[in-house]
Amino acid sequence: MLKTIVSAYYCDNYEDEEHIQSLVDKTIKSLGNISDVIKPKSKILIKPNLLSAYTPDQAVTTHPLIVKSVVRLVKSLGAVPVIGDSPGNVLKGVDHLWKQTGMLDLAKKEQVELINFEVSGSVEVSISHPTIKYIHITKALIDCDGIINLPKLKTHTFMGFTCGVKNFYGCIPGARKIEYHKLAPTQEDFAYLLSEIYRMLKEKVLFTLVDGVVGLEGNGPSLHGEKRNFGIIAGSYDTVALDTFIFNALGGKNKLFFKPLKEKNLGNTDLHNIIMVGDKLNKFDLKNVKFPVTRILNIIPRWLAVMIGKHIGKFLWLKPSVDQEKCVACLQCIKSCPVKAISLIGEGIKPVVNRDKCISCFCCHELCTHKAVNIDESFLAKFFIK
């Protein structure tokens, strides 16, 4: 396989807008002649991670200054940038999300269109997957000439970590995300689903630039995670190579996420074939990163998961539970559960998790903006985790 370039530069805060712009420009231009990639008058869809209506200082969503820097770079090359995503929680409306994440202010100042994937239409495409034959992706991806992927560097309770490839799950509009979680309930099934989504989009992806200045470790990818200054802005024309580089730098052990990407030859998964340019690796704070307590689920192969479920499943589990004191009864957890394992019990207005029905996808944990969904561990799970 040909060598792949990953460009990375150190940045420890978002205080200096001009400095952010120069680092973003440097990171992208270090990959090669960007004018060969972005053509004048082309329509470029910029895809940040806008998980939910979080403010930039909470380190859950892609920082608006990173997005702004890419918008300006695209404009400088004579192309037309637009910004789009399909967040997991839009109970208060997408306008609230645009405002909270800083995208609304950015769009006004830069005169850039914001595209809500929920209402932009979708197309059905066939995929090669063990349990899913067709999926819907937003039509906005079909209508654009190219895609720039701007993920946020975070750990993830279900998949271990989220970066470039995982960010494309936001191209699935609306509640269909929940349905696909139901149809791909294991980490292996979901990894194959992500690989298929990326396979469909790969030819249109111009480059991926990860916002790792401040991200999340621990039980990410939302407020249960702990903020961490990774201090890195990194990019590549090869999203899979970028994910491989970042994951290995973080000390990630589980290779399940990369298995289907390697099988389908969707990018470079061999560190020996990745060339790093920019600042030296030891300049970034990427060592001894805390991964989610759910990491045990990521190392259990499918056949063993089935056996565990049949024999010792009642002793080895990780399940969400609702903290009744913190819960404000927004009911987002109920709306996000793909198997309807959360409901209102009795005369109360607070939701309760049915552990027998729960598939441990942790969508409720991910999308609760009030930190009211905890992850409970069985005694045996604690033994393996510690």
The 8 nearest C-alpha neighbors of each residue, nearest first, counted from 0:
[[1, 2, 272, 267, 3, 269, 266, 264],
 [2, 0, 3, 272, 267, 273, 4, 274],
 [1, 3, 272, 273, 0, 274, 4, 271],
 [2, 4, 273, 274, 272, 1, 5, 267],
 [5, 3, 274, 273, 275, 235, 30, 6],
 [6, 4, 235, 275, 234, 274, 241, 276],
 [5, 7, 276, 234, 233, 26, 277, 275],
 [8, 6, 233, 277, 232, 278, 26, 276],
 [9, 7, 278, 232, 277, 231, 233, 10],
 [8, 10, 231, 230, 283, 232, 278, 11],
 [11, 9, 230, 231, 212, 12, 8, 232],
 [10, 12, 230, 212, 228, 9, 13, 213],
 [13, 11, 14, 10, 212, 213, 230, 15],
 [12, 14, 15, 16, 19, 11, 64, 212],
 [13, 15, 12, 16, 19, 18, 17, 11],
 [16, 14, 18, 17, 13, 19, 12, 20],
 [17, 15, 19, 18, 20, 14, 64, 13],
 [16, 18, 20, 19, 15, 21, 22, 68],
 [17, 19, 21, 15, 20, 16, 22, 14],
 [20, 18, 16, 22, 17, 21, 23, 15],
 [19, 21, 68, 17, 23, 18, 22, 24],
 [20, 22, 24, 18, 19, 23, 25, 17],
 [23, 21, 25, 19, 24, 20, 26, 18],
 [24, 22, 26, 20, 25, 21, 19, 27],
 [25, 23, 21, 27, 22, 26, 28, 20],
 [24, 26, 22, 28, 23, 27, 29, 21],
 [27, 25, 23, 29, 6, 24, 28, 22],
 [26, 28, 24, 29, 30, 25, 23, 234],
 [27, 29, 25, 30, 31, 26, 24, 33],
 [30, 28, 26, 27, 31, 25, 6, 276],
 [31, 29, 28, 27, 4, 6, 235, 26],
 [32, 30, 29, 28, 33, 27, 35, 34],
 [31, 33, 34, 35, 28, 30, 36, 29],
 [32, 34, 36, 35, 31, 28, 37, 27],
 [35, 33, 37, 36, 32, 38, 76, 39],
 [34, 36, 33, 32, 37, 38, 31, 76],
 [37, 35, 33, 34, 38, 205, 32, 206],
 [38, 36, 34, 35, 33, 39, 76, 78],
 [37, 39, 41, 78, 36, 34, 40, 35],
 [40, 38, 77, 78, 41, 76, 37, 79],
 [41, 39, 78, 77, 79, 38, 42, 76],
 [40, 42, 78, 39, 38, 144, 79, 43],
 [43, 41, 79, 144, 143, 80, 78, 40],
 [42, 44, 80, 145, 146, 144, 79, 143],
 [43, 45, 146, 81, 82, 80, 143, 147],
 [44, 46, 82, 147, 146, 81, 148, 43],
 [45, 47, 148, 83, 149, 84, 147, 82],
 [48, 46, 149, 150, 61, 49, 148, 45],
 [47, 49, 150, 60, 61, 50, 151, 166],
 [50, 48, 60, 51, 86, 47, 84, 61],
 [51, 49, 86, 87, 48, 60, 52, 59],
 [50, 52, 88, 86, 49, 53, 87, 96],
 [51, 53, 96, 99, 100, 95, 54, 50],
 [54, 52, 100, 99, 51, 57, 55, 59],
 [53, 55, 100, 99, 56, 57, 52, 101],
 [56, 54, 57, 62, 100, 58, 60, 53],
 [55, 57, 58, 54, 59, 53, 62, 213],
 [56, 58, 55, 59, 54, 53, 222, 226],
 [59, 57, 214, 56, 55, 60, 213, 226],
 [60, 58, 57, 221, 220, 53, 214, 61],
 [61, 59, 49, 48, 58, 62, 151, 50],
 [62, 60, 151, 48, 47, 210, 150, 63],
 [61, 63, 55, 64, 65, 60, 66, 210],
 [64, 62, 66, 65, 101, 67, 102, 61],
 [65, 63, 67, 66, 62, 68, 16, 19],
 [64, 66, 68, 63, 67, 62, 69, 210],
 [65, 67, 63, 69, 64, 68, 70, 62],
 [68, 66, 64, 70, 69, 65, 63, 71],
 [67, 69, 20, 65, 71, 66, 70, 64],
 [68, 70, 72, 66, 71, 67, 73, 65],
 [71, 69, 67, 73, 68, 72, 80, 66],
 [72, 70, 74, 68, 69, 73, 75, 67],
 [71, 73, 69, 75, 74, 70, 68, 76],
 [74, 72, 70, 76, 71, 75, 78, 69],
 [73, 75, 71, 77, 76, 78, 72, 79],
 [76, 74, 72, 73, 77, 71, 78, 70],
 [75, 77, 74, 73, 78, 39, 72, 34],
 [76, 78, 39, 74, 75, 40, 73, 79],
 [77, 79, 40, 39, 41, 74, 73, 76],
 [78, 80, 42, 43, 41, 40, 74, 81],
 [81, 79, 43, 44, 42, 70, 73, 78],
 [80, 82, 44, 112, 111, 45, 113, 43],
 [83, 81, 45, 113, 44, 114, 46, 112],
 [82, 84, 114, 46, 113, 115, 45, 116],
 [85, 83, 116, 169, 115, 46, 86, 170],
 [84, 86, 116, 169, 172, 117, 170, 115],
 [87, 85, 50, 51, 88, 49, 84, 169],
 [86, 88, 50, 51, 366, 85, 89, 173],
 [87, 89, 51, 86, 90, 366, 50, 331],
 [90, 88, 92, 91, 93, 86, 87, 51],
 [91, 89, 92, 88, 331, 93, 329, 95],
 [92, 90, 89, 95, 93, 96, 94, 88],
 [91, 93, 89, 94, 90, 95, 96, 88],
 [92, 94, 96, 95, 89, 97, 91, 115],
 [95, 93, 97, 96, 92, 98, 103, 91],
 [94, 96, 98, 93, 97, 92, 99, 91],
 [95, 97, 52, 93, 99, 94, 98, 100],
 [98, 96, 103, 102, 94, 95, 100, 99],
 [97, 99, 103, 95, 101, 96, 100, 102],
 [100, 98, 54, 96, 52, 101, 53, 97],
 [101, 99, 54, 102, 97, 98, 53, 55],
 [100, 102, 98, 99, 103, 104, 63, 97],
 [101, 103, 97, 105, 100, 104, 106, 98],
 [104, 102, 97, 98, 106, 105, 101, 107],
 [105, 103, 107, 106, 102, 101, 108, 98],
 [104, 106, 102, 108, 103, 107, 109, 101],
 [105, 107, 111, 103, 109, 110, 104, 108],
 [108, 106, 110, 104, 105, 109, 103, 111],
 [107, 109, 105, 106, 110, 104, 111, 103],
 [108, 110, 106, 111, 107, 105, 67, 70],
 [111, 109, 107, 106, 108, 112, 105, 81],
 [110, 112, 106, 109, 81, 113, 80, 107],
 [111, 113, 81, 82, 114, 106, 110, 80],
 [112, 114, 82, 83, 81, 111, 115, 106],
 [115, 113, 83, 82, 116, 112, 84, 119],
 [114, 116, 117, 83, 118, 84, 119, 85],
 [117, 115, 85, 119, 118, 172, 84, 137],
 [118, 116, 172, 115, 173, 119, 85, 120],
 [117, 119, 120, 116, 115, 172, 114, 121],
 [120, 118, 116, 117, 115, 139, 138, 137],
 [119, 121, 138, 118, 137, 117, 116, 122],
 [122, 120, 137, 138, 136, 135, 123, 119],
 [121, 123, 135, 136, 138, 137, 124, 120],
 [124, 122, 135, 134, 133, 136, 121, 125],
 [125, 123, 133, 134, 135, 122, 126, 136],
 [124, 126, 133, 132, 134, 123, 127, 131],
 [127, 125, 132, 133, 128, 195, 124, 134],
 [126, 128, 132, 195, 129, 125, 131, 192],
 [127, 129, 131, 130, 126, 132, 191, 192],
 [130, 128, 131, 127, 188, 132, 191, 183],
 [129, 131, 128, 182, 132, 183, 188, 127],
 [132, 130, 128, 133, 129, 182, 126, 134],
 [133, 131, 126, 125, 128, 127, 130, 134],
 [134, 132, 125, 124, 126, 131, 123, 135],
 [135, 133, 124, 123, 125, 136, 132, 126],
 [134, 136, 123, 122, 121, 124, 171, 137],
 [137, 135, 171, 121, 122, 170, 172, 138],
 [136, 138, 121, 139, 116, 170, 120, 172],
 [137, 139, 121, 141, 140, 120, 122, 119],
 [140, 138, 142, 137, 141, 119, 143, 116],
 [141, 139, 138, 142, 143, 137, 44, 146],
 [142, 140, 138, 139, 143, 137, 144, 122],
 [141, 143, 139, 140, 138, 144, 42, 145],
 [142, 144, 42, 140, 145, 141, 43, 44],
 [145, 143, 42, 41, 43, 142, 203, 146],
 [144, 146, 203, 43, 143, 204, 205, 44],
 [147, 145, 204, 44, 43, 203, 205, 45],
 [148, 146, 45, 206, 205, 204, 207, 46],
 [147, 149, 207, 46, 45, 150, 208, 146],
 [150, 148, 47, 208, 209, 46, 207, 147],
 [151, 149, 209, 48, 162, 163, 47, 166],
 [150, 152, 210, 61, 209, 162, 48, 153],
 [151, 153, 211, 214, 162, 210, 161, 209],
 [154, 152, 215, 214, 161, 220, 160, 216],
 [153, 155, 160, 219, 216, 220, 159, 161],
 [154, 156, 160, 159, 219, 220, 158, 157],
 [155, 157, 291, 218, 159, 293, 219, 158],
 [156, 158, 155, 159, 360, 361, 293, 186],
 [159, 157, 155, 160, 156, 186, 297, 161],
 [160, 158, 155, 156, 154, 157, 294, 291],
 [159, 161, 154, 155, 158, 153, 162, 156],
 [162, 160, 165, 153, 154, 155, 152, 163],
 [161, 163, 152, 150, 165, 151, 166, 164],
 [162, 164, 166, 150, 165, 238, 242, 207],
 [163, 165, 166, 167, 162, 197, 238, 239],
 [164, 166, 167, 161, 163, 168, 162, 193],
 [167, 165, 168, 163, 164, 150, 169, 162],
 [168, 166, 169, 165, 170, 164, 197, 196],
 [167, 169, 170, 166, 165, 171, 193, 196],
 [168, 170, 167, 85, 171, 166, 84, 86],
 [171, 169, 168, 167, 136, 137, 172, 85],
 [170, 172, 136, 169, 168, 176, 137, 135],
 [173, 171, 117, 116, 85, 137, 170, 175],
 [172, 174, 117, 175, 176, 85, 171, 87],
 [173, 175, 176, 177, 172, 178, 335, 87],
 [174, 176, 178, 177, 173, 172, 179, 171],
 [177, 175, 174, 179, 178, 171, 180, 173],
 [176, 178, 337, 180, 175, 174, 179, 335],
 [179, 177, 175, 181, 180, 176, 337, 182],
 [180, 178, 182, 181, 176, 177, 183, 175],
 [181, 179, 183, 177, 178, 182, 184, 176],
 [180, 182, 178, 337, 179, 184, 183, 338],
 [181, 183, 179, 180, 184, 130, 178, 131],
 [182, 184, 188, 180, 189, 181, 185, 179],
 [185, 183, 181, 180, 182, 358, 188, 360],
 [186, 184, 188, 187, 183, 189, 301, 360],
 [187, 185, 189, 188, 190, 297, 158, 184],
 [186, 188, 190, 185, 189, 191, 255, 301],
 [189, 187, 183, 185, 191, 190, 186, 192],
 [188, 190, 192, 186, 183, 191, 187, 185],
 [189, 191, 187, 193, 256, 192, 188, 186],
 [192, 190, 194, 188, 189, 193, 259, 195],
 [191, 193, 189, 195, 190, 194, 188, 196],
 [194, 192, 196, 190, 195, 191, 189, 197],
 [193, 195, 191, 197, 192, 196, 260, 198],
 [196, 194, 198, 192, 197, 193, 191, 199],
 [197, 195, 193, 199, 198, 194, 192, 200],
 [196, 198, 200, 194, 195, 199, 201, 193],
 [197, 199, 195, 201, 196, 200, 194, 265],
 [200, 198, 196, 197, 201, 195, 202, 126],
 [199, 201, 197, 198, 203, 202, 204, 196],
 [200, 202, 198, 204, 203, 197, 199, 265],
 [201, 203, 204, 200, 199, 205, 198, 145],
 [204, 202, 145, 201, 200, 146, 205, 144],
 [203, 205, 146, 201, 206, 202, 145, 147],
 [206, 204, 147, 146, 203, 145, 236, 36],
 [207, 205, 236, 147, 204, 235, 148, 208],
 [206, 208, 148, 234, 235, 238, 149, 147],
 [207, 209, 234, 149, 233, 148, 206, 210],
 [210, 208, 150, 233, 149, 151, 232, 211],
 [211, 209, 151, 232, 212, 152, 150, 61],
 [212, 210, 231, 152, 213, 232, 214, 229],
 [211, 213, 230, 231, 229, 11, 210, 10],
 [214, 212, 228, 211, 227, 229, 58, 230],
 [215, 213, 58, 152, 153, 227, 211, 226],
 [214, 216, 153, 226, 225, 224, 227, 219],
 [215, 217, 154, 225, 289, 224, 153, 219],
 [218, 216, 291, 289, 290, 224, 219, 225],
 [217, 219, 224, 291, 223, 156, 155, 216],
 [220, 218, 224, 155, 154, 221, 217, 223],
 [219, 221, 155, 153, 154, 224, 365, 59],
 [222, 220, 219, 59, 365, 223, 224, 366],
 [221, 223, 224, 370, 368, 219, 220, 59],
 [224, 222, 218, 221, 219, 370, 225, 220],
 [223, 225, 219, 218, 217, 222, 215, 216],
 [224, 226, 215, 216, 217, 227, 223, 219],
 [227, 225, 215, 214, 216, 58, 224, 213],
 [226, 228, 214, 213, 215, 229, 225, 216],
 [227, 229, 213, 230, 212, 11, 214, 284],
 [228, 230, 284, 212, 231, 211, 213, 227],
 [231, 229, 212, 11, 10, 228, 9, 283],
 [232, 230, 211, 212, 9, 229, 10, 8],
 [231, 233, 210, 8, 211, 7, 209, 212],
 [234, 232, 7, 209, 6, 208, 231, 8],
 [233, 235, 208, 6, 207, 5, 209, 26],
 [236, 234, 5, 237, 207, 206, 241, 238],
 [235, 237, 206, 238, 205, 207, 234, 30],
 [236, 238, 235, 240, 239, 266, 241, 206],
 [239, 237, 241, 240, 207, 163, 235, 242],
 [240, 238, 266, 242, 241, 237, 267, 243],
 [239, 241, 267, 243, 237, 242, 238, 268],
 [240, 242, 238, 244, 239, 243, 235, 245],
 [241, 243, 239, 245, 240, 244, 246, 163],
 [244, 242, 240, 246, 241, 245, 268, 239],
 [243, 245, 241, 247, 242, 246, 240, 248],
 [246, 244, 248, 242, 247, 243, 241, 249],
 [247, 245, 249, 243, 251, 248, 244, 242],
 [246, 248, 250, 249, 244, 251, 245, 243],
 [247, 249, 245, 250, 246, 285, 244, 286],
 [250, 248, 285, 246, 247, 251, 286, 288],
 [251, 249, 247, 248, 252, 246, 286, 287],
 [250, 252, 246, 247, 249, 253, 248, 254],
 [253, 251, 254, 250, 247, 246, 298, 255],
 [252, 254, 255, 251, 298, 297, 256, 159],
 [253, 255, 257, 256, 252, 258, 251, 298],
 [256, 254, 258, 257, 253, 187, 297, 190],
 [255, 257, 190, 254, 258, 158, 253, 259],
 [258, 256, 260, 255, 254, 259, 261, 268],
 [257, 259, 255, 261, 260, 256, 262, 254],
 [260, 258, 262, 261, 191, 257, 263, 194],
 [261, 259, 257, 265, 263, 258, 262, 194],
 [260, 262, 264, 258, 259, 263, 257, 268],
 [263, 261, 259, 264, 260, 258, 265, 257],
 [262, 264, 260, 265, 261, 259, 194, 198],
 [265, 263, 261, 262, 266, 260, 267, 259],
 [266, 264, 260, 263, 261, 198, 239, 267],
 [267, 265, 239, 264, 240, 237, 268, 260],
 [266, 268, 240, 269, 239, 3, 272, 265],
 [267, 269, 240, 243, 266, 261, 270, 239],
 [270, 268, 271, 272, 267, 273, 243, 240],
 [269, 271, 273, 272, 268, 244, 243, 267],
 [272, 270, 269, 273, 274, 2, 268, 267],
 [271, 273, 2, 270, 269, 3, 274, 1],
 [274, 272, 3, 270, 2, 271, 4, 275],
 [273, 275, 4, 3, 5, 276, 2, 272],
 [274, 276, 5, 6, 4, 273, 277, 7],
 [277, 275, 6, 5, 7, 274, 278, 4],
 [278, 276, 7, 8, 6, 279, 275, 26],
 [277, 279, 8, 7, 280, 9, 276, 282],
 [280, 278, 281, 282, 277, 283, 276, 7],
 [279, 281, 282, 283, 278, 248, 7, 285],
 [282, 280, 283, 279, 284, 285, 278, 286],
 [281, 283, 280, 279, 284, 9, 278, 230],
 [284, 282, 281, 230, 285, 280, 229, 231],
 [285, 283, 229, 286, 230, 282, 228, 281],
 [284, 286, 249, 283, 229, 248, 288, 287],
 [285, 287, 288, 249, 284, 250, 248, 283],
 [288, 286, 289, 285, 250, 249, 284, 290],
 [287, 289, 286, 249, 290, 216, 285, 250],
 [290, 288, 217, 216, 287, 291, 154, 218],
 [289, 291, 217, 216, 154, 288, 292, 159],
 [292, 290, 218, 217, 293, 156, 294, 159],
 [293, 291, 294, 384, 290, 218, 295, 156],
 [292, 294, 291, 295, 296, 156, 317, 157],
 [295, 293, 297, 296, 292, 291, 159, 290],
 [294, 296, 293, 297, 298, 384, 299, 383],
 [297, 295, 294, 299, 298, 293, 186, 157],
 [298, 296, 294, 295, 299, 186, 253, 158],
 [297, 299, 295, 296, 253, 300, 294, 255],
 [298, 300, 296, 297, 304, 303, 301, 295],
 [301, 299, 303, 302, 304, 298, 187, 297],
 [300, 302, 304, 303, 305, 299, 187, 185],
 [303, 301, 305, 304, 300, 306, 299, 307],
 [304, 302, 306, 305, 300, 301, 307, 299],
 [305, 303, 307, 301, 306, 302, 308, 299],
 [306, 304, 308, 302, 303, 307, 301, 309],
 [305, 307, 303, 309, 308, 304, 310, 302],
 [308, 306, 304, 312, 311, 310, 309, 305],
 [307, 309, 312, 305, 306, 310, 304, 311],
 [310, 308, 306, 307, 312, 305, 311, 304],
 [309, 311, 307, 308, 312, 306, 313, 305],
 [312, 310, 307, 314, 313, 308, 315, 309],
 [311, 313, 308, 307, 315, 314, 310, 309],
 [312, 314, 311, 315, 316, 308, 310, 377],
 [313, 315, 312, 311, 379, 377, 316, 378],
 [316, 314, 380, 312, 379, 377, 313, 311],
 [315, 317, 377, 380, 376, 318, 314, 312],
 [318, 316, 376, 375, 374, 377, 359, 293],
 [317, 319, 375, 374, 359, 316, 320, 376],
 [320, 318, 374, 373, 375, 372, 361, 364],
 [319, 321, 373, 372, 352, 374, 322, 318],
 [322, 320, 372, 371, 323, 351, 373, 350],
 [323, 321, 371, 324, 325, 372, 326, 320],
 [322, 324, 326, 325, 321, 349, 371, 350],
 [325, 323, 322, 326, 371, 327, 321, 349],
 [324, 326, 371, 322, 323, 327, 369, 370],
 [325, 327, 371, 323, 328, 324, 322, 349],
 [328, 326, 329, 325, 369, 349, 324, 330],
 [329, 327, 330, 349, 326, 348, 350, 331],
 [328, 330, 331, 327, 326, 332, 90, 367],
 [331, 329, 328, 333, 332, 334, 350, 349],
 [330, 332, 334, 333, 329, 335, 367, 366],
 [333, 331, 363, 335, 330, 334, 336, 367],
 [334, 332, 341, 330, 331, 336, 335, 342],
 [333, 335, 331, 332, 336, 330, 337, 339],
 [336, 334, 332, 333, 363, 331, 362, 337],
 [335, 337, 339, 333, 338, 334, 332, 363],
 [338, 336, 177, 181, 178, 339, 335, 180],
 [337, 339, 340, 336, 181, 357, 356, 358],
 [340, 338, 336, 341, 337, 333, 342, 356],
 [339, 341, 353, 356, 357, 338, 352, 336],
 [342, 340, 352, 333, 351, 339, 353, 350],
 [343, 341, 350, 351, 344, 333, 340, 352],
 [344, 342, 350, 349, 348, 351, 345, 347],
 [343, 345, 342, 347, 346, 351, 350, 349],
 [346, 344, 347, 343, 348, 349, 342, 350],
 [345, 347, 344, 348, 343, 349, 350, 342],
 [348, 346, 345, 349, 344, 343, 350, 328],
 [347, 349, 343, 328, 350, 346, 344, 345],
 [348, 350, 328, 347, 343, 323, 351, 326],
 [351, 349, 343, 342, 341, 348, 344, 321],
 [350, 352, 341, 342, 343, 321, 344, 353],
 [353, 351, 341, 340, 354, 320, 342, 350],
 [352, 354, 340, 355, 356, 341, 357, 351],
 [355, 353, 357, 356, 352, 318, 340, 319],
 [354, 356, 353, 357, 340, 358, 352, 313],
 [355, 357, 340, 354, 353, 358, 338, 339],
 [356, 358, 354, 340, 359, 355, 353, 338],
 [357, 359, 360, 356, 184, 338, 181, 354],
 [360, 358, 361, 357, 318, 317, 319, 157],
 [359, 361, 362, 358, 157, 184, 180, 185],
 [362, 360, 364, 363, 359, 365, 157, 319],
 [361, 363, 365, 364, 360, 366, 335, 336],
 [364, 362, 332, 361, 366, 365, 335, 367],
 [365, 363, 361, 372, 362, 367, 366, 373],
 [366, 364, 362, 363, 221, 367, 361, 220],
 [365, 367, 363, 364, 368, 362, 88, 87],
 [368, 366, 369, 364, 365, 370, 363, 332],
 [367, 369, 370, 366, 222, 221, 371, 51],
 [368, 370, 371, 367, 325, 326, 327, 222],
 [371, 369, 372, 368, 367, 223, 222, 325],
 [370, 372, 322, 325, 326, 369, 321, 373],
 [373, 371, 321, 364, 320, 370, 322, 319],
 [372, 374, 320, 319, 321, 375, 371, 364],
 [375, 373, 319, 318, 320, 317, 376, 372],
 [374, 376, 318, 317, 319, 373, 320, 377],
 [377, 375, 317, 380, 381, 316, 378, 374],
 [376, 378, 380, 379, 316, 315, 381, 314],
 [377, 379, 381, 380, 382, 376, 314, 315],
 [380, 378, 382, 315, 381, 377, 314, 383],
 [379, 381, 377, 315, 383, 382, 378, 376],
 [382, 380, 384, 378, 379, 383, 385, 376],
 [381, 383, 379, 380, 384, 385, 378, 377],
 [382, 384, 380, 381, 385, 379, 295, 378],
 [385, 383, 381, 382, 380, 295, 292, 294],
 [384, 382, 383, 381, 380, 292, 295, 379]]
